[in-house]
């Protein structure tokens, strides 16, 4: 398939220990997980998913594991027909700002074996805490496995966008009020 443009030294195919993600709801947000090898992915899912029985899958068979809100499923069940993408680590500040939130991180990644060990440990002991869209989601889980520190850059970008939009609207209202005050 070739090499990605921004990281010529990184292979474009998925390797064990990679943080992968895919689109959900037509690109509204990304879903994240850790690729374990053997076509399996460990990811954090919300309570609604935890309560639903996992659909039958010939590929997962007896390799599928679910412990609380953390699950190990085959890559096909994880992707749900979407294209897999590799989350980049160690990107420079300008690239981080230029890219869409939830696709990269400035922090360096742990070695693949350690990432796999951490994801497996969290799955086996159900030790990542309850899912929370804003505070403990699938990106927090995957970034934690890769760096040892949880973060969700797609949530940070959405929050910054909302705050900037609100600030802009408040400024426009303030300008409008001051113009009306001057006229009277």
N, C-alpha and C positions, 0 to 999 in steps of 0.2 A: 503494500500500500504506500510505502514511502515514509518520509520523515515529516513531523510537524514543522511549520515554518518558524515558530518562535524558539524551538528547542531542537536544533539539528542533531544533537548527540543522543536524544531520547527516542527509543523505538516507538512507532505509532501503534503497535499491537499491544494488547493488554498483557501485563505480566503479574504473577502472584505478588501481592502486597501493594498493588496500585489502588489508588483512590479513584473510583470511577463514578460517573454520574450520567443521568439521562433526563430528557425533558418529561414533564408531566403536564397534563391539562393543556396540550397544544403550546407548550413553552411558557406557561404562566410561572412555573417554578421548576427547579431541578430536584431529582431524587438522588441520594448519594449512598455509596457503600464501599466496602473493601473487597477487592477481588482476591480470592483465596487460592486460585488455581483449580484444576479439574472442573472447570465451568461452574464454580460455586462462588457466591457472594454473601458476605455478612453485612447486615444493615439494621438500622433502628427504624421501627415503624410505629405509628400511632396506635392508640387503644382501639380505635374502630377496626383497624386491620387485625389486631391481636384477637379480637372477639370473633371475627369471621373465620370459619374453617378454611385452611389453605386448599385451593383447588387441586384436584388430581393432576399430577405431572409425571409423565413417563421418564423424563430426564432426571428429575430430583429423586424420585423413588425413596429409598431408605436413607439417602444422604441428607435429606431435609431435616432441619432442627429448628424448633421455635422455643425460646425460653423467655417468657414475659414479652417485652416489646422488642427484643432483639431476635432476628431470624437469620438462618442460613438457608439460602435457596439457590436454585440453578440460575445461571445468568439470564436465561430466557424468561423465567418468572420475574426476575428483578427488572429487566428492561421493558417487558410488556410490549414488545414490538418496536421500541424506540432504538435509536442508534447509541451505542456506548461511546462515551467520551472520557478522556483521561484528564484528571484534575492536576494542574501543574503546581509544583512547590519550588520555592527559591526564586520566584520571579522578581525582577527589579521593581522599584516603586512606580515608575512611569507605566510599565506594562500592567501592573496591578490596577492602577487607576483607569487605564484605557479599556481593560477587559470587563465583560459583564460579571457582576457579583455572583459568587458561587461557582466560579470556574478555575480559580487559582488562589495562591497564598504566597506571601513573601517569606514565610518561615521555611526552614529546611526540613526535610523529611527524615525520619528514622530509616534504618535499613529494612528492606522487605521482610526478612525473617522476624524482626522485632515487631513490625506492623501486624503480621499474621499472628504472632504470639499474643499480642495485646487484644486483637479482635476476637480471637478464640477464647481467651480468658474472660473477656466481658460477656461473651455469649454463654459460656458454661456457667458462670456465676450470676448472670443477669445483673451486672454491676454498673450500669450506666445511668440508672435513675429513670423516672417516668418521662415519656415523650412530652415535650412542650414545643409548639410550633416556633415560638419566639426565643425560648431559652434552652431547649434541649432537643434538637431535631436531628435528622439523619446526617446533615452536614457537620454539626457539632461532633457527632459520634465518629465520623470518618476522619475529620481533622484531628481529633483527639488521638485516634489510633496512629496517625502518621506523625504527630508532633509532640504529643503529651499535653497539649493545651487545647481545650474545646473552643471552637469559634464557628460562626455561620456568617460568611461574607455576603450571601444573598440577602439575609435578613438585615445586616448592617446597611447594605446599599439601599434596600427598600425603605428602611427607617430614615436614612439620610435624605432620600428623595422626598419622603412625606414631610419631613421637617423643613426642607428647603422650599417645598411647595407652599406649606402653611406660612412660612416666614414671608414669602413673596406676596401671598394674598393679604396678610396682615399689613405689609408695607403699602400695598395698593389701597387698602381701606384707609390707612392713616393719611396718605396723600390726598385721597378723595375728601376725607373729613376736613383736613386743613384747608383745602380749596374752598369748601363750603363755608367754613368759619370766616375766611378772608372776605368773601362776597357779602356777608351780612354786616 
